[in-house]
Amino acid sequence: MKTEREKQLTARQVANAARDLHINEAMDMVRAELEAAYKHFPVDFRSAHEGVAIIEEEFLEFRSAAYWPHKTKDDEAEEAVQLAAMSLRYLVDVCYKGAPR
């Protein structure tokens, strides 16, 4: 018979495994969105200002999806994925590749 500590540990392990699965799914969605963005818009961000403007636009769309009651969780997820993808693109194009500030 399992002790209370073993039951708690098992429940925590299950919760952590579920969280890890969701993280992996989310990262796969962000990667797919980022790859699609590079195919559709192959030119890197030309400057930090352009990157910030795009991220701001994505954030406003995400905020709208999160706050408005007529939007669904799927709408929120789609906008969150786009925001994350553009944030990663900023990291790559501006921070790593060195687009002008």
Phi, psi and omega in degrees: 000139183280143174283167178300321179298317179295322177296317179296317179298316179297315179298320179294319179297320178296315179298318179295321179295319178296317178299316179298322177297316179294322177298314180298318178298316180296317180296323176297319179295318179295317179299315179298319179294318180296316178296320177295322179295319178294327177288319183282325179232081188288343180282131178298162172306132183281340179199167175298323181298317178296316179300316179297319180298319180292317178297320179298317178300315178295322179296317180297321177294320177296314180300318178299316180294325182284327186268330187275130185293339180280353177273151181259171175298327177296321176298315179299314182297317180300315181290324177296320178296316179295320178296315179296319181296317180289329175294318176295321179297320176301313180303316181287306188289320186264309186283319183268316182276341173085039174302150181302150177274000000 
